[in-house]
């Protein structure tokens, strides 16, 4: 089967690219600077598929991407949920003691605040993208400089992982939707809604943390069903004009 081009937002090595290869390990990634550029690439036929994040368990819903999908008319053909694990990356030969500055996207820096506070004398500097920060560290080849990014970025740019899983909150997941110009062939019997119960993470639609499901607890079951209904209602409100 020929490989597909799949568009994602970010630099090579971004968490979106990690998610892409989780679902499509044999296909080819195509980076774009903005989410709207991802949708545009799919609509123009430059990419067969696009990957857009729509929810993070710590940050909440990414409403702009719900709107982008609805406005563009793209079809949702798959879902990917992936864990986000931040790493401290530097050039080979560097050490924590040699560091004076750490670069990353502000959200990633905030999610690793406790770890970064433990790095004595290190300045934290906001950067436009996690993988972009890793690329900058590799380009400058400076042992005093580090980035917070993912393991794929380390491999992409030949960086050493000085510390892994440095995020303050271990239950950090992002949900992505895969979009295409045309919908996937539906199952016999028409449109079906698939509801997946995912344990082991914290999913938050209304900015309240949710722990793993407690089997046999009617209260928890009702609570999680209500949260699922909220997510479905949000999708319905955003897509009502294209149904």
N, CA and C of each residue as an Amber inpcrd file, in Angstrom:
protein
   729
   0.8450000  -1.1940000   0.0000000   0.0000000   0.0000000   0.0000000
   0.8840000   1.2490000   0.0000000   0.6280000   2.2180000  -0.9040000
   1.4690000   3.4210000  -0.9440000   1.3310000   4.2290000   0.3300000
   2.4130000   4.8820000   0.7050000   2.3870000   5.6880000   1.9140000
   1.6210000   6.9840000   1.6780000   1.0680000   7.5190000   2.7390000
   0.2990000   8.7600000   2.6730000   1.1110000   9.9070000   3.2670000
   0.8450000  11.1060000   2.7700000   1.3460000  12.3190000   3.3990000
   0.3170000  12.7640000   4.4310000   0.7760000  13.0090000   5.6850000
  -0.1200000  13.4260000   6.7610000   0.3940000  14.7350000   7.3390000
  -0.4400000  15.7490000   7.3020000  -0.0610000  17.0800000   7.7640000
  -0.2620000  17.2110000   9.2720000   0.6350000  17.9340000   9.9230000
   0.5050000  18.2210000  11.3490000   1.0530000  19.6060000  11.6250000
   0.6890000  20.1680000  12.7700000   1.1600000  21.4910000  13.1510000
   2.3970000  21.3560000  14.0300000   3.4240000  22.1430000  13.7100000
   4.6360000  22.1330000  14.5230000   5.8650000  21.8200000  13.6970000
   7.0070000  21.8610000  14.3520000   8.2640000  21.4890000  13.7190000
   8.4200000  19.9640000  13.7290000   9.2800000  19.4150000  12.8640000
   9.5760000  17.9800000  12.9470000  10.0310000  17.6100000  14.3660000
   9.4630000  16.5300000  14.8810000   9.7620000  16.1210000  16.2510000
   8.7410000  16.6010000  17.2620000   7.7010000  17.3220000  16.8090000
   6.6720000  17.8240000  17.7210000   5.8430000  16.6710000  18.2720000
   5.1210000  16.9330000  19.3560000   4.2630000  15.9030000  19.9440000
   3.1780000  15.4620000  18.9570000   2.7360000  16.3650000  18.0900000
   1.7630000  15.9770000  17.0710000   2.3550000  14.9380000  16.1240000
   3.6230000  15.0790000  15.7950000   4.2540000  14.0890000  14.9130000
   4.4020000  12.7480000  15.6280000   4.6800000  12.7830000  16.9300000
   4.7160000  11.5360000  17.7000000   3.3710000  10.8200000  17.6250000
   2.2920000  11.5800000  17.7950000   0.9530000  10.9950000  17.7260000
   0.6650000  10.4580000  16.3330000   1.1020000  11.1760000  15.3340000
   0.8980000  10.7580000  13.9440000   1.5090000   9.3860000  13.6960000
   2.7510000   9.2110000  14.1120000   3.4310000   7.9360000  13.8660000
   2.8820000   6.8150000  14.7540000   2.2480000   7.1770000  15.8550000
   1.5920000   6.1640000  16.6720000   0.4560000   5.5080000  15.8950000
  -0.2860000   6.3000000  15.1570000  -1.4250000   5.8000000  14.3830000
  -1.0140000   5.3250000  12.9840000  -0.0330000   6.0150000  12.3940000
   0.3610000   5.7360000  11.0090000   1.8860000   5.5780000  10.9260000
   2.4320000   4.4980000  11.4650000   3.8970000   4.3620000  11.5550000
   4.6100000   4.2640000  10.2090000   3.9080000   3.8770000   9.1500000
   4.5520000   3.6860000   7.8480000   4.3100000   4.8340000   6.8820000
   3.6370000   5.8690000   7.3270000   3.3420000   6.9940000   6.4370000
   4.3180000   8.1440000   6.6730000   4.1400000   9.2180000   5.9130000
   5.0960000  10.3210000   5.9260000   4.4490000  11.5760000   6.5060000
   5.1970000  12.2660000   7.3420000   4.6910000  13.4640000   8.0190000
   5.0310000  14.7090000   7.2190000   4.1840000  15.7240000   7.3690000
   4.3380000  16.9750000   6.6380000   4.0670000  18.1240000   7.6080000
   5.1010000  18.8180000   8.0880000   4.8930000  19.8540000   9.1140000
   4.3760000  21.1650000   8.5450000   3.5320000  21.8380000   9.3450000
   3.0160000  23.1590000   9.0090000   3.0620000  24.0300000  10.2530000
   3.1460000  25.3500000  10.0340000   3.3240000  26.2710000  11.1500000
   2.0170000  26.4770000  11.9330000   0.8780000  26.5270000  11.2550000
  -0.3950000  26.8360000  11.8950000  -1.4060000  25.7120000  11.6860000
  -2.3760000  25.5980000  12.6010000  -3.4320000  24.6030000  12.4440000
  -4.2100000  24.8290000  11.1440000  -4.4570000  26.0880000  10.8080000
  -5.1990000  26.3930000   9.5860000  -4.4340000  25.9260000   8.3520000
  -3.1100000  25.9420000   8.4170000  -2.3040000  25.4560000   7.2960000
  -2.4690000  23.9480000   7.1130000  -2.6560000  23.2300000   8.2310000
  -2.8900000  21.7800000   8.1540000  -4.1850000  21.5090000   7.3960000
  -5.2560000  22.2000000   7.7720000  -6.5290000  22.0270000   7.0840000
  -6.4040000  22.4070000   5.6090000  -5.6970000  23.4950000   5.3350000
  -5.5200000  23.9370000   3.9540000  -4.7730000  22.9240000   3.1060000
  -3.7760000  22.2710000   3.6960000  -3.0040000  21.2660000   2.9540000
  -3.8800000  20.0860000   2.5590000  -4.7660000  19.6800000   3.4720000
  -5.6620000  18.5590000   3.1670000  -6.6720000  18.9770000   2.1020000
  -7.2470000  20.1540000   2.2340000  -8.2340000  20.6270000   1.2630000
  -7.6290000  20.7860000  -0.1260000  -6.3570000  21.2120000  -0.1850000
  -5.6930000  21.4270000  -1.4730000  -5.1170000  20.1480000  -2.0650000
  -5.1560000  19.0500000  -1.3090000  -4.6330000  17.7880000  -1.8230000
  -3.1350000  17.6150000  -1.6510000  -2.4770000  18.5340000  -0.9270000
  -1.0440000  18.3700000  -0.6770000  -0.7720000  17.2680000   0.3400000
  -1.7830000  16.9640000   1.1650000  -1.7060000  15.8790000   2.1450000
  -3.0110000  15.1080000   2.1030000  -2.9250000  13.7830000   2.2560000
  -4.1400000  12.9680000   2.2630000  -4.9160000  13.1240000   3.5630000
  -4.1780000  13.3050000   4.6740000  -4.7940000  13.4080000   5.9920000
  -4.1680000  14.5560000   6.7590000  -4.8810000  15.0330000   7.7740000
  -4.3430000  16.0300000   8.6910000  -4.6210000  15.6270000  10.1250000
  -3.7430000  16.0150000  11.0280000  -3.8790000  15.6830000  12.4520000
  -4.0450000  16.9750000  13.2390000  -5.1560000  17.0670000  13.9890000
  -5.4450000  18.2870000  14.7470000  -5.7590000  17.9290000  16.2000000
  -5.0680000  18.5420000  17.1780000  -5.4020000  18.3090000  18.5860000
  -6.7080000  19.0110000  18.9330000  -7.5420000  18.3300000  19.7090000
  -8.8200000  18.9590000  20.0820000  -9.0310000  18.9990000  21.5910000
  -8.2020000  18.2830000  22.3550000  -8.3760000  18.3160000  23.8080000
  -7.1000000  17.8400000  24.4920000  -6.7420000  18.5070000  25.5760000
  -5.6580000  18.0630000  26.4420000  -6.1970000  17.8950000  27.8500000
  -5.7840000  16.8340000  28.5240000  -6.3400000  16.5160000  29.8350000
  -6.0080000  17.5580000  30.8880000  -4.9870000  18.3720000  30.6680000
  -4.6340000  19.4250000  31.6230000  -5.1450000  20.7910000  31.1890000
  -5.0890000  21.0790000  29.9090000  -5.4460000  22.4060000  29.3930000
  -6.9350000  22.5060000  29.0920000  -7.5510000  21.3780000  28.6630000
  -8.9540000  21.3770000  28.2840000  -9.1330000  21.3400000  26.7840000
 -10.3290000  21.7100000  26.3060000 -10.6540000  21.6620000  24.8840000
  -9.9100000  22.7520000  24.1180000  -9.5770000  22.4440000  22.8630000
  -8.9600000  23.4060000  21.9510000 -10.0530000  23.8340000  20.9840000
 -10.8450000  24.7980000  21.4090000 -12.0760000  25.1510000  20.7050000
 -11.8110000  25.6240000  19.2880000 -10.6890000  26.2890000  19.0590000
 -10.4100000  26.8150000  17.7170000 -10.3330000  25.6930000  16.6860000
  -9.8780000  24.5160000  17.0910000  -9.7760000  23.4190000  16.1240000
 -11.1290000  22.7640000  15.8580000 -12.0220000  22.7460000  16.8640000
 -13.3960000  22.3240000  16.5780000 -13.9890000  23.2380000  15.5130000
 -13.8110000  24.5520000  15.6910000 -14.3480000  25.5170000  14.7320000
 -13.6980000  25.3490000  13.3590000 -12.3830000  25.1140000  13.3410000
 -11.6580000  24.9660000  12.0830000 -12.1860000  23.7770000  11.2800000
 -12.4210000  22.6640000  11.9490000 -12.9390000  21.4810000  11.2580000
 -14.3310000  21.7500000  10.7100000 -15.1670000  22.3810000  11.5220000
 -16.5310000  22.6730000  11.0810000 -16.5440000  23.6310000   9.8970000
 -15.7450000  24.6840000   9.9730000 -15.7320000  25.7010000   8.9160000
 -15.1500000  25.1600000   7.6220000 -14.1630000  24.2740000   7.7210000
 -13.4770000  23.7750000   6.5270000 -14.2750000  22.7100000   5.7850000
 -15.1900000  22.0470000   6.4980000 -15.9370000  20.9620000   5.8810000
 -15.1750000  19.6550000   5.8130000 -14.0290000  19.5650000   6.4600000
 -13.2610000  18.3220000   6.4600000 -13.9910000  17.2360000   7.2460000
 -13.7560000  15.9980000   6.8470000 -14.3870000  14.8530000   7.5070000
 -13.4480000  14.2870000   8.5630000 -14.0030000  13.8940000   9.7000000
 -13.2280000  13.2290000  10.7520000 -13.2120000  11.7360000  10.4530000
 -12.0110000  11.1610000  10.3180000 -11.9050000   9.7520000   9.9260000
 -11.2590000   8.8740000  11.0020000 -10.6340000   9.4740000  12.0200000
  -9.9990000   8.6660000  13.0750000  -9.7010000   9.5550000  14.2730000
  -9.3880000   8.9180000  15.3950000  -9.0140000   9.5860000  16.6370000
  -7.7330000   8.9640000  17.1590000  -6.8630000   9.7960000  17.7160000
  -5.6340000   9.3130000  18.3560000  -5.5450000   9.9650000  19.7340000
  -5.3050000   9.1720000  20.7650000  -5.0680000   9.6920000  22.1090000
  -3.6700000   9.2480000  22.5320000  -2.8470000  10.1950000  22.9070000
  -1.4620000   9.8610000  23.2360000  -1.0180000  10.5610000  24.5140000
  -0.1400000   9.9070000  25.2590000   0.4370000  10.5050000  26.4560000
   1.5120000  11.5160000  26.0660000   1.6210000  12.5780000  26.8440000
   2.6360000  13.6090000  26.6170000   3.6830000  13.4860000  27.7210000
   4.9040000  13.1480000  27.3230000   6.0060000  13.0310000  28.2810000
   7.1120000  14.0040000  27.8720000   7.3690000  14.9610000  28.7440000
   8.4000000  15.9590000  28.4700000   9.7740000  15.4490000  28.8850000
  10.7810000  15.8470000  28.1090000  12.1800000  15.4950000  28.3950000
  13.0340000  16.7620000  28.4160000  14.1260000  16.7110000  29.1500000
  15.1300000  17.7700000  29.1250000  16.2170000  17.3470000  28.1390000
  16.3670000  18.1130000  27.0540000  17.2660000  17.7550000  25.9620000
  18.4110000  18.7580000  25.8490000  19.5930000  18.2430000  25.5460000
  20.7620000  19.0950000  25.3420000  21.7120000  18.4030000  24.3670000
  22.7420000  19.1110000  23.9580000  23.7020000  18.5140000  23.0350000
  24.4880000  17.4160000  23.7670000  24.9420000  16.4000000  23.0570000
  25.7550000  15.3510000  23.6960000  26.9580000  15.9530000  24.4090000
  27.2110000  15.4750000  25.6080000  28.3080000  15.9890000  26.4220000
  27.8750000  17.0330000  27.4370000  26.6910000  17.5890000  27.2720000
  26.1850000  18.5600000  28.2490000  25.6870000  17.8260000  29.4850000
  25.5620000  18.5600000  30.5740000  25.0350000  18.0060000  31.8140000
  24.1210000  19.0430000  32.4550000  23.3830000  18.6350000  33.4600000
  22.5250000  19.6060000  34.1510000  23.3660000  20.7300000  34.7410000
  24.5520000  20.3950000  35.2150000  25.4140000  21.4090000  35.8430000
  25.8840000  22.4580000  34.8420000  25.9420000  22.1170000  33.5610000
  26.4420000  23.0590000  32.5540000  25.3600000  24.0050000  32.0370000
  24.1140000  23.7700000  32.3960000  23.0120000  24.5250000  31.8160000
  22.8400000  25.9020000  32.4550000  22.5440000  26.8860000  31.6130000
  22.1940000  28.2210000  32.1030000  20.8260000  28.6730000  31.5990000
  20.3240000  28.0680000  30.4830000  19.0230000  28.4440000  29.9480000
  18.2940000  27.2100000  29.4220000  16.9730000  27.2090000  29.5660000
  16.1210000  26.1460000  29.0440000  15.0190000  26.7890000  28.2040000
  14.8860000  26.3310000  26.9680000  13.9000000  26.8610000  26.0350000
  12.7340000  25.8840000  25.8760000  11.5290000  26.4050000  25.6980000
  10.3940000  25.5780000  25.2910000   9.1530000  26.4460000  25.1480000
   8.0950000  25.8180000  24.6540000   6.8010000  26.4780000  24.5740000
   6.3240000  26.7880000  25.9950000   5.6590000  27.9260000  26.2140000
   5.2320000  28.2940000  27.5740000   4.3820000  27.2390000  28.2720000
   3.5150000  26.5280000  27.5400000   2.6850000  25.4930000  28.1630000
   3.5590000  24.3560000  28.6800000   4.5320000  23.9290000  27.8800000
   5.4330000  22.8520000  28.3150000   6.2540000  23.2800000  29.5270000
   6.7340000  24.5210000  29.5220000   7.4950000  25.0240000  30.6710000
   6.6320000  25.0310000  31.9320000   5.3710000  25.4560000  31.7960000
   4.4740000  25.4860000  32.9490000   4.1990000  24.0820000  33.4660000
   4.1260000  23.0930000  32.5770000   3.8440000  21.7220000  32.9880000
   5.0450000  21.0440000  33.6310000   6.2160000  21.6630000  33.5300000
   7.4410000  21.1120000  34.1430000   8.0100000  22.0570000  35.2040000
   7.1660000  22.9150000  35.7370000   7.6300000  23.9800000  36.6320000
   8.3910000  23.4430000  37.8350000   7.8710000  22.3820000  38.4610000
   8.5170000  21.8470000  39.6580000   9.9210000  21.3370000  39.3460000
  10.0690000  20.6030000  38.2530000  11.3900000  20.0990000  37.8650000
  12.3360000  21.2490000  37.5450000  11.8620000  22.2340000  36.7870000
  12.7270000  23.3290000  36.3620000  13.1760000  24.1850000  37.5340000
  12.3320000  24.3090000  38.5520000  12.7450000  25.0550000  39.7530000
  13.9310000  24.3960000  40.4370000  14.0880000  23.1000000  40.2480000
  15.1980000  22.3810000  40.8700000  16.5150000  22.5440000  40.1470000
  16.5190000  23.1950000  38.9810000  17.7570000  23.4400000  38.2380000
  18.3320000  24.7770000  38.6920000  19.3230000  24.7300000  39.5180000
  19.8730000  25.9360000  40.1380000  20.5160000  26.8520000  39.0950000
  20.1310000  28.1370000  39.1630000  20.7580000  29.1490000  38.3170000
  20.3930000  29.0770000  36.8520000  19.3230000  28.3810000  36.5170000
  18.9350000  28.2080000  35.1150000  17.7720000  29.1530000  34.7850000
  17.9040000  29.8950000  33.6800000  16.8590000  30.7940000  33.2100000
  15.9190000  30.0290000  32.2860000  14.6260000  30.1860000  32.4900000
  13.6120000  29.5520000  31.6460000  13.1570000  30.5690000  30.6020000
  13.2310000  30.1880000  29.3170000  12.9650000  31.1100000  28.2220000
  11.8600000  30.5380000  27.3360000  10.8030000  31.3180000  27.1250000
   9.6950000  30.8740000  26.2770000  10.1170000  30.8530000  24.8120000
   9.6660000  29.8140000  24.0990000   9.9620000  29.6380000  22.6760000
   8.6550000  29.2840000  21.9830000   8.5920000  29.4490000  20.6600000
   7.3120000  29.2890000  19.9610000   6.8390000  27.8570000  19.8650000
   7.7410000  26.8560000  20.0560000   7.3770000  25.4670000  19.7960000
   8.3600000  24.5660000  20.5500000   7.8750000  23.4320000  21.0560000
   8.7780000  22.5200000  21.7840000   9.8500000  21.9470000  20.8600000
   9.4130000  21.3980000  19.7160000  10.3880000  20.8240000  18.7860000
  11.2670000  21.9120000  18.1820000  10.6890000  23.0920000  17.9810000
  11.5030000  24.2090000  17.5060000  12.5980000  24.5750000  18.4940000
  12.2900000  24.4840000  19.7900000  13.3060000  24.7360000  20.8150000
  14.4200000  23.6950000  20.7320000  14.0510000  22.4300000  20.5030000
  15.0540000  21.3750000  20.3600000  15.9380000  21.6300000  19.1380000
  15.3210000  22.0530000  18.0380000  16.0920000  22.3610000  16.8300000
  17.0690000  23.5110000  17.0770000  16.6340000  24.5100000  17.8580000
  17.5010000  25.6500000  18.1690000  18.6920000  25.2210000  19.0260000
  18.4510000  24.3370000  19.9860000  19.5480000  23.8230000  20.8230000
  20.5580000  23.0760000  19.9560000  20.0650000  22.2540000  19.0450000
  20.9660000  21.5080000  18.1630000  21.7380000  22.4520000  17.2420000
  21.0670000  23.4670000  16.7210000  21.7130000  24.4090000  15.8030000
  22.8330000  25.1900000  16.4770000  22.6000000  25.5960000  17.7340000
  23.5920000  26.4120000  18.4200000  24.7270000  25.5930000  19.0260000
  24.4900000  24.3020000  19.2490000  25.5420000  23.4000000  19.7660000
  26.2370000  23.9820000  20.9930000  25.4200000  24.4810000  21.9170000
  25.9130000  25.1500000  23.1200000  25.5330000  24.2950000  24.3310000
  26.5220000  23.8450000  25.0770000  26.2740000  22.9520000  26.2110000
  25.5640000  23.6390000  27.3660000  25.4500000  24.9690000  27.3080000
  24.7420000  25.6880000  28.3760000  23.2470000  25.8180000  28.0820000
  22.8290000  25.3420000  26.9190000  21.4590000  25.5200000  26.4640000
  20.7400000  24.1710000  26.4260000  19.4770000  24.1460000  26.8600000
  18.6750000  22.9180000  26.8240000  17.2650000  23.2560000  26.3520000
  16.5040000  22.2190000  26.0370000  15.1140000  22.3910000  25.6050000
  14.2430000  21.3840000  26.3260000  12.9860000  21.7680000  26.5330000
  11.9760000  20.8150000  26.9910000  11.1720000  20.4070000  25.7680000
  11.2430000  19.1280000  25.4250000  10.5550000  18.6070000  24.2490000
  10.3990000  17.1060000  24.4200000   9.9130000  16.4360000  23.3780000
   9.6670000  15.0070000  23.4530000  10.8480000  14.1730000  22.9950000
  10.7330000  12.8610000  23.2100000  11.8100000  11.9380000  22.8380000
  12.0260000  11.9130000  21.3270000  10.9600000  12.0950000  20.5390000
  11.1210000  12.1110000  19.0860000  11.9750000  13.2930000  18.6510000
  11.8250000  14.4360000  19.3060000  12.6510000  15.6030000  18.9860000
  14.1260000  15.3150000  19.2680000  14.3960000  14.5790000  20.3440000
  15.7860000  14.2140000  20.6350000  16.3710000  13.3970000  19.4960000
  15.6070000  12.4330000  18.9880000  16.0960000  11.6020000  17.8850000
  16.2170000  12.4160000  16.5990000  15.2620000  13.2970000  16.3580000
  15.2770000  14.1130000  15.1470000  16.5330000  14.9810000  15.0610000
  16.9560000  15.5420000  16.1930000  18.0130000  16.5470000  16.1760000
  19.3150000  16.0750000  16.8270000  19.4030000  14.7920000  17.1330000
  20.6430000  14.2450000  17.6730000  20.9960000  14.7600000  19.0520000
  19.9880000  15.0000000  19.8750000  20.2250000  15.5300000  21.2200000
  20.2250000  14.4160000  22.2580000  20.8540000  14.6990000  23.3910000
  20.8910000  13.7540000  24.5100000  19.7220000  14.0640000  25.4550000
  19.1460000  13.0240000  26.0190000  18.0830000  13.1770000  27.0100000
  18.7270000  13.2310000  28.3960000  18.7740000  14.4270000  28.9880000
  19.3580000  14.5760000  30.3230000  18.4040000  14.1000000  31.4090000
  17.1030000  14.1840000  31.1440000  16.1020000  13.7010000  32.0980000
  14.8020000  13.4550000  31.3210000  14.1170000  12.3840000  31.6690000
  12.8690000  12.0440000  31.0050000  11.6870000  12.1210000  31.9640000
  10.5110000  12.2810000  31.3780000   9.2610000  12.3650000  32.1430000
   9.3630000  13.3960000  33.2660000   9.7080000  14.6070000  32.8840000
   9.9360000  15.6650000  33.8730000   8.6690000  16.4670000  34.1620000
   7.5460000  16.0870000  33.5530000   6.2990000  16.8190000  33.7770000
   5.8300000  16.6750000  35.2200000   5.2370000  17.7250000  35.7730000
   4.7370000  17.7020000  37.1430000   3.5550000  16.7570000  37.2910000
   2.6900000  16.7270000  36.2890000   1.4810000  15.9100000  36.3110000
   1.6590000  14.7300000  35.3490000   1.7520000  13.4990000  35.8870000
   2.0410000  12.3570000  35.0040000   0.8890000  11.9830000  34.0850000
  -0.3280000  12.3640000  34.4230000  -1.4980000  11.9850000  33.6180000
  -1.8110000  13.1080000  32.6340000  -0.9640000  13.2270000  31.6150000
  -1.0860000  14.2870000  30.6220000  -1.3100000  13.6420000  29.2560000
  -2.5230000  13.7490000  28.7420000  -2.8620000  13.1330000  27.4610000
  -3.4680000  14.1720000  26.5310000  -3.2180000  13.9790000  25.2370000
  -3.8220000  14.8290000  24.2230000  -4.6240000  13.9690000  23.2590000
  -5.8190000  14.4360000  22.9300000  -6.6730000  13.7600000  21.9540000
  -6.5890000  14.5150000  20.6340000  -6.3290000  13.7770000  19.5590000
  -6.2530000  14.3350000  18.2130000  -7.3630000  13.7560000  17.3490000
  -7.8140000  14.5360000  16.3800000  -8.7000000  14.0400000  15.3410000
  -7.9420000  14.0230000  14.0240000  -8.1350000  12.9510000  13.2600000
  -7.5590000  12.8260000  11.9260000  -8.6310000  13.2450000  10.9320000
  -8.2870000  14.1780000  10.0450000  -9.2680000  14.7120000   9.1050000
  -8.8410000  14.4180000   7.6730000  -9.8500000  14.3320000   6.7860000
  -9.6250000  14.0710000   5.3720000 -10.6310000  14.8580000   4.5520000
 -10.4070000  14.9140000   3.2400000 -11.3580000  15.6210000   2.3770000
 -12.6870000  14.8860000   2.2960000 -12.6310000  13.5570000   2.3180000
 -13.8310000  12.7450000   2.1970000 -13.9680000  11.8470000   3.4200000
 -15.1950000  11.5550000   3.8430000 -15.3730000  10.6590000   4.9930000
 -14.9470000   9.2390000   4.6750000 -14.5750000   8.5050000   5.7140000
 -14.2600000   7.0890000   5.5470000 -15.5480000   6.3370000   5.2220000
 -15.4110000   5.1930000   4.5660000 -16.5760000   4.3810000   4.2310000
 -17.2670000   3.9430000   5.5070000 -18.5480000   4.2760000   5.7070000
 -19.2260000   3.9140000   6.9530000 -19.4850000   2.4240000   7.0460000
 -19.6540000   1.9430000   8.2740000 -19.9910000   0.5410000   8.4860000
 -21.4020000   0.2680000   7.9910000 -21.6970000  -0.9860000   7.6360000
 -23.0280000  -1.3640000   7.2010000 -24.0180000  -1.0450000   8.3130000
 -25.1150000  -0.3970000   7.9410000 -26.1150000  -0.0160000   8.9450000
 -26.1170000   1.4670000   9.2230000 -25.2050000   2.2030000   8.5280000
 -25.2350000   3.6560000   8.6670000 -24.2690000   4.1730000   9.7040000
 -24.4690000   5.4190000  10.0870000 -23.5730000   6.1050000  11.0130000
 -23.6660000   5.5100000  12.4030000 -22.5060000   5.2680000  13.0060000
 -22.4640000   4.7330000  14.3640000 -21.6050000   5.6350000  15.2280000
 -22.0010000   5.8280000  16.4520000 -21.2350000   6.5930000  17.4230000
 -20.4880000   5.6240000  18.3180000 -19.1550000   5.7400000  18.3260000
 -18.3520000   4.8430000  19.1510000 -17.9040000   5.6000000  20.3940000
 -18.2770000   5.1010000  21.5570000 -17.8740000   5.6960000  22.8260000
 -16.8350000   4.7920000  23.4630000 -15.6620000   5.3310000  23.7330000
 -14.5700000   4.5510000  24.3060000 -14.3180000   5.0000000  25.7360000
 -14.2920000   4.0600000  26.6490000 -13.9700000   4.3610000  28.0510000
 -12.4810000   4.1700000  28.2230000 -11.7710000   5.2350000  28.5630000
 -10.3190000   5.1670000  28.7090000  -9.9650000   5.3590000  30.1810000
  -9.3050000   4.3850000  30.7580000  -8.8680000   4.5170000  32.1420000
  -7.4130000   4.9210000  32.2060000  -6.9500000   5.2020000  33.4120000
  -5.5420000   5.4480000  33.6450000  -5.1000000   6.8740000  33.4010000
  -5.9990000   7.7590000  32.9560000  -5.6110000   9.1330000  32.7100000
  -6.5660000  10.0810000  33.3940000  -6.3100000  11.3640000  33.2500000
  -7.2050000  12.3750000  33.7850000  -7.7540000  13.1410000  32.5980000
  -9.0490000  13.0400000  32.3670000  -9.6730000  13.7200000  31.2440000
 -10.5560000  14.8220000  31.7940000 -10.4710000  15.9890000  31.2080000
 -11.1520000  17.1270000  31.8010000 -11.8110000  17.9450000  30.7050000
 -13.1390000  17.9560000  30.6830000 -13.8770000  18.7920000  29.7590000
 -14.2710000  20.1010000  30.4200000 -14.4110000  20.0800000  31.7190000
 -14.8950000  21.2720000  32.4110000 -13.8780000  21.7310000  33.4520000
 -12.6060000  21.4100000  33.1840000 -11.4910000  21.8640000  34.0150000
 -11.5590000  21.3320000  35.4460000 -12.1460000  20.1440000  35.6030000
 -12.0750000  19.4370000  36.8850000 -11.3560000  18.1160000  36.6500000
 -10.3480000  17.7550000  37.4630000  -9.6160000  16.5140000  37.2250000
 -10.4960000  15.2950000  37.4300000 -10.2550000  14.2910000  36.5890000
 -10.9880000  13.0370000  36.6740000  -9.9850000  11.9180000  36.8510000
 -10.1400000  11.0820000  37.8420000  -9.2320000   9.9690000  38.0650000
  -9.6520000   8.7500000  37.2750000  -8.9310000   7.6360000  37.4030000
  -9.2980000   6.4060000  36.7270000 -10.6730000   5.9320000  37.1860000
 -11.4170000   5.2560000  36.2890000 -12.7610000   4.8240000  36.6790000
 -12.7150000   3.7950000  37.7960000 -13.6740000   3.8900000  38.7120000
 -13.8140000   2.9140000  39.7860000 -14.9280000   1.9590000  39.3820000
 -14.5570000   0.7690000  38.9540000 -15.5430000  -0.1710000  38.4550000
 -16.5270000  -0.5380000  39.5650000 -17.8030000  -0.5630000  39.2140000
 -18.8310000  -0.9050000  40.1750000 -19.3930000   0.3020000  40.9020000
 -18.8310000   1.4770000  40.6240000 -19.3220000   2.6840000  41.2730000
 -20.3550000   3.3470000  40.3860000 -21.6220000   3.2940000  40.7820000
 -22.6870000   3.8920000  39.9750000 -22.5000000   5.3980000  39.8730000
 -22.0530000   6.0050000  40.9850000 -21.8450000   7.4540000  40.9680000
 -20.8080000   7.8540000  39.9440000 -19.6810000   7.1510000  39.8960000
 -18.6390000   7.4780000  38.9330000 -19.1190000   7.2210000  37.5090000
 -19.8660000   6.1280000  37.3240000 -20.3750000   5.8270000  35.9920000
 -21.2580000   6.9590000  35.4830000 -22.1860000   7.4140000  36.3380000
 -23.0710000   8.4980000  35.9400000 -22.2730000   9.7610000  35.6620000
 -21.2770000  10.0410000  36.5050000 -20.4610000  11.2390000  36.3500000
 -19.7420000  11.2310000  35.0100000 -19.1080000  10.0910000  34.6640000
 -18.3560000  10.0260000  33.4210000 -19.2760000  10.0510000  32.2090000
 -20.4760000   9.4460000  32.3250000 -21.4310000   9.5200000  31.2230000
 -21.8780000  10.9610000  30.9960000 -22.0620000  11.7030000  32.0910000
 -22.4290000  13.1070000  31.9600000 -21.3310000  13.8870000  31.2580000
 -20.0790000  13.5920000  31.6110000 -18.9600000  14.2860000  30.9620000
 -18.9110000  13.9440000  29.4850000 -19.1470000  12.6690000  29.1640000
 -19.1910000  12.2780000  27.7620000 -20.2870000  12.9990000  27.0160000
 -21.4440000  13.1520000  27.6710000 -22.5520000  13.8710000  27.0460000
 -22.1730000  15.3290000  26.7950000 -21.4100000  15.9310000  27.7310000
 -20.9740000  17.3060000  27.5410000 -20.1030000  17.4250000  26.3050000
 -19.1790000  16.4570000  26.1190000 -18.2950000  16.4960000  24.9540000
 -19.0860000  16.3330000  23.6700000 -20.0610000  15.4090000  23.6740000
 -20.8910000  15.1920000  22.4890000 -21.7100000  16.4440000  22.1920000
 -22.2330000  17.0820000  23.2540000 -23.0110000  18.3100000  23.0570000
 -22.1540000  19.4070000  22.4520000 -20.8910000  19.5130000  22.9130000
 -20.0020000  20.5360000  22.3700000 -19.7540000  20.2840000  20.8930000
 -19.4910000  19.0200000  20.5270000 -19.3070000  18.6930000  19.1200000
 -20.5530000  19.0320000  18.3130000 -21.7300000  18.6700000  18.8730000
 -22.9720000  18.9300000  18.1670000 -23.2070000  20.3980000  17.9190000
 -22.8970000  21.2240000  18.9190000 -23.0970000  22.6670000  18.7730000
 -22.1860000  23.2400000  17.6970000 -20.9770000  22.7110000  17.6170000
 -20.0160000  23.2640000  16.6650000 -20.2340000  22.7530000  15.2530000
 -20.8420000  21.5590000  15.1280000 -21.0120000  20.9780000  13.8130000
 -22.4580000  21.0460000  13.3200000 -23.3540000  21.6930000  14.0440000
 -24.7640000  21.6250000  13.6990000 -25.0500000  22.2120000  12.3160000
 -24.2230000  23.2030000  11.8830000 -24.5280000  23.8250000  10.6050000
 -24.0050000  23.0310000   9.4140000 -23.2600000  21.9430000   9.6760000
 -22.7730000  21.1340000   8.5530000 -23.4640000  19.7890000   8.5180000
 -24.3690000  19.4930000   9.4740000 -25.0700000  18.2210000   9.4910000
 -26.3380000  18.2830000   8.6350000
